[in-house]
Amino acid sequence: MLASNESPDPPLPQVVRAIERTLTNLNRYPDPANARLRRALSDRYGVPANRIAIGNGSVDLLLAAGEALLEPGAEVVYAWPSFGIYPHLAAASGARAIAVGLDGGDRHDLDAMMEEITAATRLVIVCNPNNPTSTALPLAGVAAFAERVPPHVALVLDEAYCEFSLLDDPDASIDLLERHPNLVLMRTFSKVYGLAGMRVGFALCGSERFVQAVDQVRQPFFCNAAAQAAAIEALRHQDAVAERVERAVLARVEMQSGLERLGLRVAASQANFCWLHLPEGVEEKAVADGLAERGVLVRGGTGLGQEGALRVTYGRAEDNARFLRELAALL
Ligand SMILES: *Cc1c(COP(=O)(O)O)cnc(C)c1O
């Protein structure tokens, strides 16, 4: 299962027990304020709880941001290829989507994105590291961009994979919140915390107003009791987070060199997955289907915004070795 950028590791036993403890109380509604979870996040990340929003996965927060901030006549700017949810924000609200192509290294082109910001722009999304291309921008570039984005525009940094990046301390972007009330950092428990099935995401915000905006457009109980308990417990195990990052970085080095040995062009990954360009004349669908027939699930680039590429999540060492073996056989 190398198709969805999940963690290959099962949840920690302590997290499973925390979920189990909620089961006998499920006749009650969950805490609609997510107060304990927001306090735990505040302790971990040093952002006041009133500037932390919770979501049923961070996709829930992204869609809520679209609903709260966009309308016909408004514009949302994002890179492409990037996360497949972003186009839905415009489609659902009637706003105009401005998709800005990546640069030659499969990275965001922040200068080109800056040029697209107008009086009609309400929302700019920067996915760092970028899904599906795995590349990241150094924080200095993002910080300079944040300086230039005008205050009437909400700047969302989607940092679903930031823990896996070695370019900067993943928490360094939090310092930018003090200078930019219009900045929002989207994070998730689905990737490095290994809880994709629980559906918990969060936003660290420069202003309480973003929290209020997304809370106003959603039903009150968007984060269930088991999910809240699991996330609180997962935060207590930062040692496990560090171990997962270490294993992903090892996998990254092995996959990168394995793919380069096959003569493939691979984007410079800072994530828990890679993005590889297939050689001229090799059909993406044939490779993706062939891998699936051999028991290896990956995602073809066509469904992610760019033909002729594959996105491959790093699995356990034996999964990665098997993928490389089957890919070599197919090519
Ligand atoms: C996986 C991912 C998310 C997180 O999604 P959840 O709804 O929290 O599971 C957000 N943004 C990007 C770019 C992702 O790849």
PDBQT file of the ligand as one rigid body, heavy atoms in Angstrom, charges set to zero:
ROOT
HETATM    1  C1  LIG A 401      -2.666  14.012   3.520  1.00  0.00    +0.000 C 
HETATM    2  C2  LIG A 401      -2.741  15.464   3.296  1.00  0.00    +0.000 A 
HETATM    3  C3  LIG A 401      -3.493  16.261   4.134  1.00  0.00    +0.000 A 
HETATM    4  C4  LIG A 401      -4.165  15.720   5.349  1.00  0.00    +0.000 C 
HETATM    5  O1  LIG A 401      -5.372  15.197   5.127  1.00  0.00    +0.000 OA
HETATM    6  P1  LIG A 401      -6.268  14.737   6.367  1.00  0.00    +0.000 P 
HETATM    7  O2  LIG A 401      -7.623  15.207   5.996  1.00  0.00    +0.000 OA
HETATM    8  O3  LIG A 401      -5.747  15.412   7.590  1.00  0.00    +0.000 OA
HETATM    9  O4  LIG A 401      -6.125  13.257   6.412  1.00  0.00    +0.000 OA
HETATM   10  C5  LIG A 401      -3.523  17.627   3.916  1.00  0.00    +0.000 A 
HETATM   11  N1  LIG A 401      -2.828  18.164   2.916  1.00  0.00    +0.000 NA
HETATM   12  C6  LIG A 401      -2.077  17.423   2.098  1.00  0.00    +0.000 A 
HETATM   13  C7  LIG A 401      -1.301  18.079   1.042  1.00  0.00    +0.000 C 
HETATM   14  C8  LIG A 401      -2.037  16.043   2.252  1.00  0.00    +0.000 A 
HETATM   15  O5  LIG A 401      -1.306  15.309   1.408  1.00  0.00    +0.000 OA
ENDROOT
TORSDOF 0
